[in-house]
Amino acid sequence: MLSNINIILLGTSHPGNIGSTARAMKVMGLRNLILVNPKQFPSNEANSLAVGCQDILKRTKVVDNISKALKSSEINIGFSSRKRKVNFPILTIDECIDLISQNPNKNISALFGNEQSGLSNQELLICDYLVSIPTFKEYKSLNLSAAVQIFTYELFKKSIGEIKRPGNTHKLATTKEKSYFFSQFINLLTKTKFITEKNTKSLTKKIHILFNKAGLDRDEVNILLGIISSINKKIKK
């Protein structure tokens, strides 16, 4: 259940949080850590706070953009404490763990944003689901590595008594495949003037959310791309 999970840290400011995250992961059986544009890595501070988990740091992938981090990911789960105006699909931590346990054959990524600002609106568009870890109302700021620790603990706890099951065998579309579909679909809607300069920002967000909720598999994405291609041919004529 755990080898298919990627922990992705986006724009991490403090290298100590990277080391603490590595420790939080290893103690709960996770090994796949990906960093997107960390401010400082590798670093002595990260090694120091990893405390015996330097092997996680050594195999950590470092990339310069989120698309590279998620190119093979099939389900993207964002963690955020901020309230959002847009209606993203929200899961409790328990619902999140249940979703993961029901998809043992899927490549799943858990995204954690920068310590100061969290996930940006653009990063949220790539997420299929959003999780907010509840905290005490008088002080809601949760440390980055602490958030990772809560998530990995709940995941590990579920895996201890997990009965092996075949799970959903449909091959979900990867983030790269969905991103290509989104770009083609939005281009088409721009051509037909359904999307205009005035509404492009709000509609683009809603379109991403709409199709992310659908959990598209590869065949479905290919069908949609075929429809788009057919419409484009008719437009040209």
N, C-alpha and C positions, 0 to 999 in steps of 0.2 A: 504493500500500500504506500510505502514511503519513497521508494526509489524513483517514482514518477513525479515527485514534487520538486519544484525549483523555488528557491527564495531569491527574490530580485530586489536589490536596494538601488534606489534611483537618486543620484546626485548627493550621496552621503557626505556630510560636512566634516564629521569627526571620525578619524580612523579608529578610535577606540570602540565606536559602535559597531564597526565591521568585525573587530576581534570578538566582542561580546556576542554578536550575532552568530559567529562561527561556533562559539561555545554552546549557545542556546540550541543550535541545530544538532551538533554532534551528540549531545547528551540525550537527545530525543530521536536519534537514528537517521537524521537527514544529512545529506552530503552535498547537494547541488546548490551552490551559491553563485549568483551572477551579479556583478556590479556594473551599473551604468554611470559613467562619468563621475567616479568618486573624486573628491577633492584631493585626497592623498592615499595612495595605495600602490605598492606595499609600504608598510611603515612599522617601526619598532613598537609603537603604541598598540597597533592592531595585534601584533605578535604577542605582546605582553598580556593583553586582556583575553586572548584566545585560550590561555592556560591549558596547554596540552592538546590543543585542537588546531595546531599549525598545519596539519595535513589538509584540513578543510580550506585554509587560506592558500595553500600551495596549488590546489586544484581549482581555485576560484577563477571564473572567467570574467574578464574585464572588457567591456565593449563601449563604444562611443555614442550609441543611440539605442533607443528602446526597441526599434524594429529588429535589430540584430539579436537582442536579448530574447525576443519572443518569436523568432522565426519558425520554431517547431512547436510552439505552445498551442494547445487546443482549447484550454479553458483558462481564462485570466481572472484572478480574483484580487481586487484592490482593497487595501486596508486604509481607512480614513476616519478621523474623528470629527471632521468638519461637516456641518449640515450643507446639503447641496440643493439648489433651487430646481435643478433638472431631476426628473423622476427616474433615477437609476434603480435597477433591481437590487434591493437591499436584503442581505442575509444576516441572521444572528450568527454568532460563532458556532453554535450547535448545528444550525442549518448548513453552514459552510462545511463543517466536518462531515456531515451526512452526505452532502453533495460529492465530496472527494471520495468517500468510502464507496459510493455507488458507481464511481468511474475509475476503477483501479488500472484500467488499460490506457487511460488518457494522460497526455503530457500536460501537467497543470502547473501554473505559475502563480505564486503569491507575491504581490507587488507592494512595496513599502516606500513611501516618498521621502523627500528631504526632511530633515529634522525640524526645520523652521516652518516650511510651508506645506508639507505633505505632498500628495499627488496633485499635479496641475490638471486643469480642465482637459487639456489635450491628452494627457496620460489616462485620464478617466474614461475617455472615449474608447480606449482599447480594452477596457475591463468589461467582462461579461457580467460580473457581480461586484457588489461593494459590501464590505463588512466593517462595522463599527464596534469596537470592543467597549462595552459600558464601563464607566468609571464614576467615582464619587463626584457629586455635583459641585462641591466647593473647590476641587482641583482636578481638572480633567486631562492635564498634560501627561501622556504616557511616553516613557522613554522608548526610542526606536527598538533597541534590543529586547526590552521588556515586552513590547508588543509581539515581536517574533517569538519570544519564549512562551507567551500565553498560547499563541497559535500552534506552535510545534508540540507543546505539552498536550493540548486537547487532541491533536492529531495522533500522537503516540498513544495516548490513553485509549482512543478508539481502536487503534491497531492491535493492542495487546490481546483482546478477545475476539478479534475480527474473524468471522467464518468466511473462508474463501468462497468466492462466487464468481461466475463468469463476467458479470457486469455488462454494460452496454458495449456491444462489439462494433457499432457503427463508427466509422472513422470520421471524427469531427474535423471540420476545416481548420487549418492552422491560422494563426494570426496573419501571416504573410498572405495566405490565400484570401482571407476575409478583407484585408486591407486593399488588395487588388480589386476585389469585387466592389468595395465601397467607392474607390476612385472612379471605376467605370460607370457605376450607377449614378453617382453625383454629377459626372460629366454629362451623362444622358439627360438628367433632369435640368441641368443648366442649358443644354441645347434647346430643350422644349420650353424653356423659360418658366418651369415650375419652381426652380430655384433662381432667385434673382439676387442682385447685389444687396438688396434690403433685407432679405430673409435668410441669406446663406448660412449665417452663423447658427441661428436657432434651429433651422431645418436640418442642417448637417448633424448637429447633436442628436436630435430626435430620431433621425434615420439610423445612426449608429446604435442607439439604445434599442430601437425597434428590432433590428436584425440580431443584435447580441442576445436579446431575450429568446430568440427562436432557436438558438443552439444549432446553427447550420452545420450539416455534414458536408463532405467534399462533393458528393453527387448533387446535393441541393445547390451548392455554390456554382457548380458547372452548369446546371439547368438555368439558373438565374443569369449567368454570363451569356449563355446561348440566347436567352430572351433579349438581353440587351443588344447583342450582336445583330439579331434579327431586326430589332427596331431601328438600329443605326443604319442598316442597309435600306430600309424603307424610307428613312429620312433623306438619305443621299439621293434616292430616286425622285 
